[in-house]
Structure formats: C-alpha cells, structure tokens
Amino acid sequence: MSIFTPTNQIRLTNVAVVRMKKGGKRFEIACYKNKVMSWRSGAEKDLDEVLQTNSVFVNVSKGQVAKKDDLTKAFGTDNLTDICKQILAKGELQVSDKERQSQLETMFRDIATIVAEKCVNPDTKRPYTVNLIERAMKDIHYSVKANKSTKQQALEVIRQLKETMEIQRAHMRLRLVLPAKEGKRLKDKLKPLLQVVESEDFDEELEMVCLVDPGCYREIDELIRCETKGRGTLEVLSLKDVEEGDEKF
C-alpha cells in the first residue's frame, strides 16, 4: 500500500492508519504497522518510532491534512504531538479483517502467556502451562479487546478464571526489617497485607520473611518507608514462590 501526500510528496508505505472521530470530524494519523500496539502496551516509548509523520490528516490515503482551526476546535490545542498521542491512545486502528483476526489471536496468546507467568495453582504452588490457560480462556469465552493492553487484560482474565478454576497470583517472598521501637505496632498494621509469615526474629530489630500478593507490594513499601522514616528495609527475596514442574488438570 503506497500513499502520496500531495502537499510534500512524502511517500508513505507500510502504513497503519489510526482514526478518531471528534467534534463531528474525522482525524487520522499514519503509523508504522506493529508499532501501534507496542505503544499502547508501553513497550515502545519513542513516538518517532510509531508515527510515519507527525501530521494529522482528514484522510491519510488521499494525503489530505487536517486544518489547524479544526484541530484546535476538536482537541483544544494545535500541538501536533499532543494530538497524535490522543489519537494513538483512543483512536481505532484501521486493519483488514484478516489482519484484525491475526492481531487478536496474537494478543490472546500473549495474554495467556502473561497469566501463566504470573499465576500458580494455590494448592500445589505449581504454574499452569500457556496452553492450559488458553483452553481455560476459551472455556469462559474470553473476548480480547484490541484497544486494551495485554497486561490489563491478563489481570481481568485472572479475576474471571478464579470463578472456574484454582488459580491465584504467585506470591512474592519478602524480607522485612523493622526498628524494634516501631516493630510491634507496624507488624499489626502490616498483618492484613501478609499472606504467610514464614519466619520471625525479634532481637534488636524485627526481621520477618513472608509471602505477599504482588498487588500489595507498593502499599507495604510505602507503609514501611513512612512509618519508620526510612529506617526500615524491604527486600525482595523472590518474585514468584513456585514449585518445580507444570500444573496439569
């Protein structure tokens, strides 16, 4: 697919068009294929790697550039970089049915891979295989959303799968060292956030090794830093508490 822009004769090839309707008008940007999803997932952070040109079009294939007044009216700014970012984030990627199907299948597999990497069977502590997660996703008729990142959707899948199978986020193993003065008081505050306390040693300071849900890590970190004014420490011993071997149904 070759596209000419009459205004400057830049030849755009291998184009992925992202379209957005705003203020009753259509706006399009010309991107490199495969880069739009990378940008949306956070894997690609360089806008120049995503956009073929930072012009905003009314119609990419005809090379019709949007008028400055229309852009200001619709987006409240004429800053092309900001407008391109808005269209990238919320616009609809124009792809053929075949391409869309292929993209959704790839995303389905990627979501299953993330879930398999993050989760275990809580009874055996063993991880599930990607194929098993894919089968479970099909069983619950999970429908991939092309405009949401695979990471966001993986968290949604985990929530849904909990209703039909034994699955949970693999726990993180942490070592907490707390000053003796705040030890007992802080331990009571931390208790609801800890899944399992594996060891506890109270000498000149309180040292605990425990398993926590990864979603609680930030809260635990902030609590220790604020309550101990930086004198307590938090160390990640392992990101995933898992047993060897894959889980099978």
Beta strands, then each sheet from edge to edge (+ up, - down):
strand 1: 2-4
strand 2: 11-13
strand 3: 15-22
strand 4: 25-32
strand 5: 57-59
strand 6: 64-65
strand 7: 92-94
strand 8: 119-120
strand 9: 168-169
strand 10: 172-179
strand 11: 196-202
strand 12: 205-212
strand 13: 233-238
sheet 1: 1+ 2-
sheet 2: 4+ 3- 7+
sheet 3: 5+ 6-
sheet 4: 8+ 9-
sheet 5: 11+ 12- 10+ 13-
end
